[in-house]
Amino acid sequence: MKNRWIVLGAVVSLSAPIAWASLVQTHSSQPDASTRRMVPTATAHIVSRSLPDNLQIRAATGPQGIPVQEYIGADGSLFAITWAGPQRVQAQDMVRHFFPQASAENAHAAHGLQAVVRSARQSWGNEGVAYLPALMPMDFDPNGLAP
């Protein structure tokens, strides 16, 4: 009886690698279309932000002749500007020129008409964005403003 257990153990231990080898599937170096696993791919889509229908964008000229885009709401009020050009202008000059009611010299600026300004000087010139949150339409996203 002891010999049977030794023989059975030897058979099991010797046949295990053969059993494992039969479970492994062999593939050629180039799988064909029927055996290739389909991996989902992600594609990037550029989403353009739409502006409100009742918004007007008007071209204008700022201090020192820099090109400016004015954003005008349905009520006719100017609420944002963007600029970019080779001219060297100060952001404060842009705010004073287009939003005199929100400039630092105006005492009423502290009553809700403060301008948000982002500007950068580049080697080729400068660019910037300025807007008045108090005059902005509710459905307008200021993050979409770009010079």
C-alpha positions as CSV (number, residue, x, y, z in Angstrom):
1,M,0.0,0.0,0.0
2,K,2.9,2.3,0.8
3,N,4.2,1.7,-2.7
4,R,0.9,2.8,-4.3
5,W,1.1,6.2,-2.5
6,I,4.6,6.7,-3.7
7,V,3.7,5.8,-7.2
8,L,0.6,8.0,-7.1
9,G,2.7,10.9,-5.8
10,A,5.3,10.5,-8.5
11,V,2.7,10.4,-11.2
12,V,1.0,13.5,-9.9
13,S,4.2,15.5,-9.5
14,L,5.5,14.4,-12.9
15,S,2.3,15.1,-14.7
16,A,1.7,18.6,-13.2
17,P,4.0,20.4,-15.6
18,I,2.4,18.7,-18.6
19,A,-1.1,19.7,-17.3
20,W,0.0,23.3,-16.8
21,A,1.7,23.4,-20.3
22,S,-1.6,22.3,-21.9
23,L,-3.4,25.2,-20.3
24,V,-1.1,27.8,-21.7
25,Q,-2.2,29.0,-25.1
26,T,0.5,29.6,-27.6
27,H,0.3,32.7,-29.9
28,S,2.2,33.6,-32.9
29,S,4.1,36.8,-32.8
30,Q,1.4,38.6,-34.8
31,P,-2.1,37.8,-33.7
32,D,-4.8,37.9,-36.4
33,A,-7.9,40.0,-36.2
34,S,-10.1,37.2,-34.8
35,T,-7.9,36.6,-31.7
36,R,-6.7,40.2,-31.1
37,R,-8.3,41.7,-28.0
38,M,-10.1,44.9,-28.8
39,V,-8.8,47.6,-26.5
40,P,-11.0,50.7,-26.2
41,T,-9.2,53.8,-27.3
42,A,-9.9,57.3,-26.0
43,T,-10.0,60.2,-28.5
44,A,-9.7,63.8,-27.6
45,H,-12.4,66.1,-28.8
46,I,-12.0,69.8,-28.7
47,V,-15.0,71.4,-27.3
48,S,-15.6,75.0,-28.3
49,R,-17.3,77.1,-25.8
50,S,-20.3,78.8,-27.2
51,L,-21.0,82.4,-26.4
52,P,-24.5,83.6,-25.5
53,D,-26.7,84.5,-28.5
54,N,-27.3,88.1,-27.3
55,L,-23.6,88.9,-27.0
56,Q,-21.8,91.3,-29.4
57,I,-18.1,91.3,-30.0
58,R,-16.7,94.5,-31.5
59,A,-13.2,95.3,-32.7
60,A,-11.8,98.5,-31.2
61,T,-8.4,100.2,-30.8
62,G,-6.9,100.8,-27.4
63,P,-4.2,103.1,-26.1
64,Q,-1.1,103.3,-28.4
65,G,-3.2,101.6,-31.2
66,I,-3.3,98.1,-29.7
67,P,-6.1,95.9,-31.2
68,V,-8.9,95.2,-28.7
69,Q,-12.1,93.1,-28.7
70,E,-15.0,94.5,-26.8
71,Y,-17.6,92.2,-25.3
72,I,-21.0,93.9,-25.1
73,G,-24.0,92.4,-23.3
74,A,-27.7,92.4,-24.4
75,D,-28.3,95.6,-22.4
76,G,-25.5,97.4,-24.4
77,S,-23.0,97.6,-21.6
78,L,-19.4,96.8,-22.2
79,F,-18.4,94.1,-19.7
80,A,-15.1,92.6,-21.0
81,I,-12.2,93.3,-23.2
82,T,-9.3,91.3,-24.6
83,W,-6.1,92.7,-26.2
84,A,-3.0,91.4,-27.9
85,G,-0.4,93.2,-29.9
86,P,3.2,94.3,-30.2
87,Q,2.5,97.6,-28.4
88,R,3.7,98.0,-24.8
89,V,0.7,99.1,-22.8
90,Q,-0.1,99.0,-19.1
91,A,-3.1,96.9,-18.0
92,Q,-4.2,99.9,-15.8
93,D,-4.2,102.1,-18.9
94,M,-6.5,99.6,-20.6
95,V,-8.9,99.5,-17.7
96,R,-8.9,103.3,-17.4
97,H,-9.6,103.7,-21.1
98,F,-12.4,101.1,-21.5
99,F,-13.8,101.0,-17.9
100,P,-13.5,104.5,-16.5
101,Q,-16.2,103.7,-14.0
102,A,-14.1,100.9,-12.5
103,S,-10.6,102.5,-12.4
104,A,-8.8,102.9,-9.1
105,E,-9.2,106.7,-9.2
106,N,-13.0,106.4,-9.2
107,A,-14.5,106.3,-5.7
108,H,-17.4,104.2,-7.0
109,A,-15.1,101.3,-7.9
110,A,-15.4,100.0,-4.4
111,H,-19.2,99.6,-4.9
112,G,-19.2,96.5,-7.1
113,L,-17.6,97.7,-10.3
114,Q,-14.1,96.3,-9.7
115,A,-12.3,95.0,-12.8
116,V,-10.6,91.6,-12.9
117,V,-7.5,91.9,-15.0
118,R,-5.1,89.2,-16.4
119,S,-2.2,90.4,-18.5
120,A,1.2,89.2,-19.6
121,R,4.2,90.9,-21.3
122,Q,5.8,88.7,-23.9
123,S,8.9,89.3,-26.0
124,W,6.7,90.1,-29.0
125,G,4.4,92.5,-27.1
126,N,1.7,92.0,-24.5
127,E,-1.8,90.5,-24.1
128,G,-4.5,90.6,-21.6
129,V,-8.1,90.2,-20.5
130,A,-10.2,92.5,-18.3
131,Y,-13.8,92.2,-17.3
132,L,-16.3,93.5,-14.8
133,P,-18.1,90.6,-13.0
134,A,-20.9,92.9,-11.9
135,L,-21.9,93.7,-15.5
136,M,-21.3,90.2,-17.0
137,P,-24.3,88.2,-18.3
138,M,-25.3,85.2,-16.1
139,D,-24.6,82.7,-18.9
140,F,-21.1,84.0,-19.7
141,D,-18.0,82.1,-18.6
142,P,-15.0,84.5,-18.2
143,N,-12.6,81.6,-18.5
144,G,-13.5,81.5,-22.3
145,L,-12.0,84.9,-22.8
146,A,-8.7,84.8,-24.6
147,P,-6.7,87.5,-26.3
